Amino acid sequence: MSTALTEKQASVLAYMREFQASNDNMPTDRTIATHFGWASVNSAFEQLRALERKGCIERNAQGGWRFTRAAAEATT
C-alpha cells in the first residue's frame, strides 16, 4: 500500500510526532482537531483513519494510536 501522504496527512503525522516527543504520549482526536482549528473532532478522526489505512499508525490495545515502522518511511 502506498505511504504517499497528502499535505494535511503529513502535517497531522508531524504534529503527532512532536506531541509525543514533548508529552510522552499521543494526542487525542480532540487535541489534534483543536491544534489544526477544526470545528469537528470527526475531521481529526478521518485524518487518523487515512494514516491508519496508509500504514503509518495503528490502534493500540488501549484504543489509542501508535506509530508503525511505515511512519518513518512516510513521504509527502
DSSP file (Angstrom, degrees, kcal/mol; ACC not computed):
  #  RESIDUE AA STRUCTURE BP1 BP2  ACC     N-H-->O    O-->H-N    N-H-->O    O-->H-N    TCO  KAPPA ALPHA  PHI   PSI    X-CA   Y-CA   Z-CA
    1    1 A M              0   0    0      0, 0.0     2,-0.1     0, 0.0    53,-0.0   0.000 360.0 360.0 360.0 142.7    0.0    0.0    0.0
    2    2 A S        -     0   0    0      1,-0.1    72,-0.0     2,-0.1     0, 0.0  -0.396 360.0-166.0 -68.8 137.8    1.2    3.5   -0.8
    3    3 A T        +     0   0    0     -2,-0.1    72,-0.9    70,-0.1     2,-0.3   0.255  45.1 130.4-105.3  10.7    2.6    5.6    2.0
    4    4 A A  B     -a   75   0A   0     70,-0.2     2,-0.3    72,-0.1    72,-0.2  -0.514  47.0-153.6 -65.3 124.4    2.5    8.8    0.0
    5    5 A L        -     0   0    0     70,-3.5     2,-0.1    -2,-0.3    -2,-0.1  -0.714  11.9-119.8-104.1 150.0    0.7   11.3    2.2
    6    6 A T     >  -     0   0    0     -2,-0.3     4,-2.6     1,-0.1     5,-0.2  -0.340  39.3-102.5 -72.0 167.8   -1.3   14.3    1.4
    7    7 A E  H  > S+     0   0    0      1,-0.2     4,-2.1     2,-0.2     5,-0.1   0.908 124.1  49.2 -59.7 -42.0    0.0   17.6    2.8
    8    8 A K  H  > S+     0   0    0      2,-0.2     4,-2.4     1,-0.2    -1,-0.2   0.916 110.9  49.0 -65.5 -43.4   -2.7   17.5    5.5
    9    9 A Q  H  > S+     0   0    0      1,-0.2     4,-2.6     2,-0.2    -2,-0.2   0.909 110.8  50.6 -62.5 -42.3   -1.9   13.9    6.5
   10   10 A A  H  X S+     0   0    0     -4,-2.6     4,-2.4     1,-0.2    -1,-0.2   0.887 110.1  50.9 -62.5 -38.7    1.8   14.8    6.6
   11   11 A S  H  X S+     0   0    0     -4,-2.1     4,-2.5     2,-0.2    -2,-0.2   0.914 111.1  47.4 -64.7 -43.3    1.0   17.7    8.9
   12   12 A V  H  X S+     0   0    0     -4,-2.4     4,-2.5     2,-0.2    -2,-0.2   0.924 112.8  48.8 -64.6 -44.2   -1.0   15.6   11.2
   13   13 A L  H  X S+     0   0    0     -4,-2.6     4,-2.1     2,-0.2    -2,-0.2   0.911 111.7  49.1 -62.8 -42.4    1.7   12.9   11.4
   14   14 A A  H  X S+     0   0    0     -4,-2.4     4,-2.5     2,-0.2    -1,-0.2   0.913 111.3  50.0 -63.0 -42.5    4.4   15.6   12.1
   15   15 A Y  H  X S+     0   0    0     -4,-2.5     4,-3.0     1,-0.2     5,-0.2   0.913 108.9  52.1 -61.7 -42.1    2.2   17.1   14.8
   16   16 A M  H  X S+     0   0    0     -4,-2.5     4,-2.5     1,-0.2    -1,-0.2   0.902 110.1  48.9 -61.9 -40.4    1.7   13.6   16.4
   17   17 A R  H  X S+     0   0    0     -4,-2.1     4,-2.2     2,-0.2    -2,-0.2   0.933 113.9  45.7 -63.6 -45.9    5.4   13.0   16.4
   18   18 A E  H  X S+     0   0    0     -4,-2.5     4,-1.9     2,-0.2    -2,-0.2   0.917 113.3  49.9 -63.1 -44.0    6.1   16.4   18.0
   19   19 A F  H  X S+     0   0    0     -4,-3.0     4,-2.7     1,-0.2     6,-0.4   0.927 111.5  47.9 -61.6 -46.3    3.3   16.0   20.5
   20   20 A Q  H  X S+     0   0    0     -4,-2.5     4,-2.1     1,-0.2    -1,-0.2   0.896 110.3  52.0 -63.7 -39.7    4.6   12.5   21.5
   21   21 A A  H  < S+     0   0    0     -4,-2.2    -1,-0.2     1,-0.2    -2,-0.2   0.868 118.2  37.9 -63.9 -35.8    8.2   13.8   21.9
   22   22 A S  H  < S+     0   0    0     -4,-1.9    -2,-0.2    -5,-0.2    -1,-0.2   0.797 129.8  28.0 -84.5 -30.5    7.0   16.6   24.2
   23   23 A N  H  < S-     0   0    0     -4,-2.7    -3,-0.2     2,-0.3    -2,-0.2   0.461  93.2-126.6-115.9  -4.4    4.3   14.8   26.2
   24   24 A D  S  < S+     0   0    0     -4,-2.1     2,-0.3    -5,-0.3    -4,-0.2   0.709  85.4  66.6  62.2  21.1    5.4   11.2   26.2
   25   25 A N  S    S-     0   0    0     -6,-0.4    -2,-0.3    -5,-0.1    -1,-0.2  -0.959  90.0 -90.7-156.1 170.6    2.0   10.1   24.8
   26   26 A M        -     0   0    0     -2,-0.3     2,-0.1    39,-0.2   -10,-0.1  -0.561  43.4-107.6 -86.4 149.7   -0.1   10.5   21.7
   27   27 A P        -     0   0    0      0, 0.0    38,-0.2     0, 0.0     2,-0.1  -0.415  33.3-118.1 -71.6 151.9   -2.5   13.4   21.2
   28   28 A T     >  -     0   0    0      1,-0.1     4,-2.2    -2,-0.1     5,-0.2  -0.364  28.4-104.2 -79.5 167.3   -6.2   12.7   21.3
   29   29 A D  H  > S+     0   0    0      1,-0.2     4,-2.6     2,-0.2     5,-0.2   0.912 124.5  50.9 -57.1 -43.0   -8.5   13.3   18.4
   30   30 A R  H  > S+     0   0    0      1,-0.2     4,-2.7     2,-0.2    -1,-0.2   0.893 107.3  52.4 -64.7 -40.4   -9.8   16.4   20.1
   31   31 A T  H  > S+     0   0    0      2,-0.2     4,-2.4     1,-0.2    -1,-0.2   0.906 111.2  47.5 -61.8 -41.6   -6.3   17.7   20.7
   32   32 A I  H  X S+     0   0    0     -4,-2.2     4,-2.1     2,-0.2     6,-0.2   0.937 112.0  49.4 -64.8 -46.8   -5.5   17.3   17.0
   33   33 A A  H  X>S+     0   0    0     -4,-2.6     5,-2.6     1,-0.2     4,-0.7   0.916 112.9  47.3 -59.0 -44.0   -8.7   19.0   16.0
   34   34 A T  H ><5S+     0   0    0     -4,-2.7     3,-0.8     3,-0.2    -1,-0.2   0.918 109.5  53.5 -64.3 -44.0   -8.0   21.9   18.3
   35   35 A H  H 3<5S+     0   0    0     -4,-2.4    -1,-0.2     1,-0.2    -2,-0.2   0.894 115.0  40.1 -58.4 -41.8   -4.4   22.2   17.1
   36   36 A F  H 3<5S-     0   0    0     -4,-2.1    -1,-0.2    -5,-0.1    -2,-0.2   0.458 113.0-116.1 -90.3  -1.0   -5.5   22.5   13.5
   37   37 A G  T <<5 +     0   0    0     -3,-0.8     2,-0.4    -4,-0.7    -3,-0.2   0.766  58.4 157.2  75.3  25.1   -8.5   24.7   14.2
   38   38 A W      < -     0   0    0     -5,-2.6    -1,-0.2    -6,-0.2    -2,-0.1  -0.698  39.1-148.3 -86.0 134.5  -11.1   22.1   13.0
   39   39 A A  S    S+     0   0    0     -2,-0.4     2,-0.4     1,-0.1    -1,-0.1   0.789  80.8  59.4 -70.4 -27.8  -14.5   22.5   14.4
   40   40 A S    >>  -     0   0    0      1,-0.1     4,-0.8    -7,-0.1     3,-0.7  -0.874  64.8-152.3-111.9 133.8  -15.2   18.8   14.4
   41   41 A V  H 3> S+     0   0    0     -2,-0.4     4,-2.3     1,-0.2     3,-0.3   0.789  99.0  69.8 -65.2 -27.9  -13.3   16.0   16.1
   42   42 A N  H 3> S+     0   0    0      1,-0.2     4,-2.6     2,-0.2    -1,-0.2   0.832  90.1  60.3 -60.5 -32.5  -14.5   13.9   13.2
   43   43 A S  H <> S+     0   0    0     -3,-0.7     4,-1.6     2,-0.2    -1,-0.2   0.922 107.6  44.5 -60.7 -43.6  -12.2   15.8   10.9
   44   44 A A  H  X S+     0   0    0     -4,-0.8     4,-2.4    -3,-0.3    -2,-0.2   0.917 111.7  52.9 -66.1 -43.0   -9.2   14.7   13.0
   45   45 A F  H  X S+     0   0    0     -4,-2.3     4,-2.6     1,-0.2    -2,-0.2   0.893 106.6  52.6 -61.7 -39.5  -10.5   11.1   13.2
   46   46 A E  H  X S+     0   0    0     -4,-2.6     4,-2.0     2,-0.2    -1,-0.2   0.885 109.5  49.1 -63.9 -38.1  -10.8   10.9    9.4
   47   47 A Q  H  X S+     0   0    0     -4,-1.6     4,-2.2     2,-0.2    -2,-0.2   0.901 111.4  49.8 -66.7 -39.9   -7.2   12.1    9.1
   48   48 A L  H  X S+     0   0    0     -4,-2.4     4,-2.2     2,-0.2    -2,-0.2   0.900 109.4  51.2 -65.0 -40.7   -6.2    9.4   11.6
   49   49 A R  H  X S+     0   0    0     -4,-2.6     4,-2.6     2,-0.2    -1,-0.2   0.890 108.9  51.4 -63.9 -38.3   -8.1    6.7    9.7
   50   50 A A  H  X S+     0   0    0     -4,-2.0     4,-1.8     2,-0.2    -2,-0.2   0.910 110.1  48.9 -64.6 -41.5   -6.4    7.8    6.5
   51   51 A L  H  <>S+     0   0    0     -4,-2.2     5,-2.5     2,-0.2     6,-0.9   0.859 111.0  51.3 -65.1 -34.6   -3.0    7.5    8.2
   52   52 A E  H ><5S+     0   0    0     -4,-2.2     3,-1.5     4,-0.2    -2,-0.2   0.928 108.4  50.4 -66.4 -45.1   -4.0    4.1    9.5
   53   53 A R  H 3<5S+     0   0    0     -4,-2.6    -2,-0.2     1,-0.3    -1,-0.2   0.836 109.3  52.3 -62.0 -32.0   -5.0    2.9    6.0
   54   54 A K  T 3<5S-     0   0    0     -4,-1.8    -1,-0.3    -5,-0.2    -2,-0.2   0.439 118.1-114.6 -85.5   0.7   -1.7    4.1    4.7
   55   55 A G  T < 5S+     0   0    0     -3,-1.5    15,-0.5     2,-0.2    16,-0.3   0.635  83.8 116.2  82.5  14.7    0.1    2.1    7.4
   56   56 A C  S   <S+     0   0    0     -5,-2.5    12,-2.5    14,-0.2    15,-0.4   0.823  80.8  15.0 -85.1 -33.2    1.6    5.0    9.4
   57   57 A I  E     -B   67   0B   0     -6,-0.9     2,-0.3    10,-0.3    -2,-0.2  -0.904  63.9-169.4-135.4 163.5   -0.3    4.4   12.6
   58   58 A E  E     -B   66   0B   0      8,-2.3     8,-2.1    -2,-0.3     2,-0.2  -0.978  33.3 -92.7-149.1 160.0   -2.4    1.7   14.2
   59   59 A R  E     -B   65   0B   0     -2,-0.3     6,-0.3     6,-0.2     2,-0.2  -0.495  38.1-145.5 -71.8 140.3   -4.7    1.2   17.2
   60   60 A N    >   -     0   0    0      4,-2.4     3,-1.8    -2,-0.2    -1,-0.0  -0.483  34.1 -92.4 -97.0 177.5   -3.0    0.0   20.3
   61   61 A A  T 3  S+     0   0    0      1,-0.3    -2,-0.1    -2,-0.2    -1,-0.0   0.760 124.9  55.5 -62.7 -26.1   -4.7   -2.3   22.9
   62   62 A Q  T 3  S-     0   0    0      3,-0.0    -1,-0.3     1,-0.0     3,-0.1   0.443 121.1-104.2 -87.2  -0.4   -5.9    0.7   24.9
   63   63 A G  S <  S+     0   0    0     -3,-1.8    -2,-0.1     1,-0.3     2,-0.0   0.413  87.4 110.0  93.5  -2.5   -7.7    2.2   21.9
   64   64 A G        -     0   0    0      1,-0.1    -4,-2.4    -5,-0.0     2,-0.3  -0.102  69.6 -94.8 -88.5-165.4   -5.2    4.9   21.3
   65   65 A W  E     -B   59   0B   0     -6,-0.3     2,-0.3   -38,-0.2    -6,-0.2  -0.805  31.7-175.7-114.0 154.1   -2.8    5.2   18.4
   66   66 A R  E     -B   58   0B   0     -8,-2.1    -8,-2.3    -2,-0.3     2,-0.1  -0.984  30.4-104.7-143.5 154.8    0.8    4.2   17.9
   67   67 A F  E     -B   57   0B   0     -2,-0.3   -10,-0.3   -10,-0.2     2,-0.2  -0.449  29.0-149.0 -75.9 149.5    3.3    4.7   15.1
   68   68 A T    >>  -     0   0    0    -12,-2.5     3,-1.1    -2,-0.1     4,-0.5  -0.610  33.8-100.5-105.2 172.9    4.2    1.8   12.8
   69   69 A R  H >> S+     0   0    0      1,-0.2     3,-1.0    -2,-0.2     4,-0.6   0.836 121.3  65.1 -62.4 -31.3    7.5    1.3   11.1
   70   70 A A  H >> S+     0   0    0    -15,-0.5     4,-0.8     1,-0.2     3,-0.7   0.757  86.4  71.6 -63.7 -24.2    6.0    2.7    7.9
   71   71 A A  H X4 S+     0   0    0     -3,-1.1     3,-0.5   -15,-0.4    -1,-0.2   0.861  94.3  53.2 -61.2 -35.1    5.6    6.1    9.7
   72   72 A A  H << S+     0   0    0     -3,-1.0    -1,-0.3    -4,-0.5    -2,-0.2   0.777 113.4  43.4 -69.5 -25.4    9.3    6.6    9.5
   73   73 A E  H << S+     0   0    0     -3,-0.7    -1,-0.2    -4,-0.6    -2,-0.2   0.477  84.9 125.7 -97.7  -4.0    9.2    6.0    5.8
   74   74 A A    <<  -     0   0    0     -4,-0.8     2,-0.3    -3,-0.5   -70,-0.2  -0.274  39.8-168.9 -62.2 138.3    6.1    8.1    5.0
   75   75 A T  B      a    4   0A   0    -72,-0.9   -70,-3.5     1,-0.1    -2,-0.1  -0.849 360.0 360.0-125.4 161.2    6.6   10.7    2.4
   76   76 A T              0   0    0     -2,-0.3   -72,-0.1   -72,-0.2   -69,-0.1   0.429 360.0 360.0 -91.5 360.0    4.6   13.6    1.1
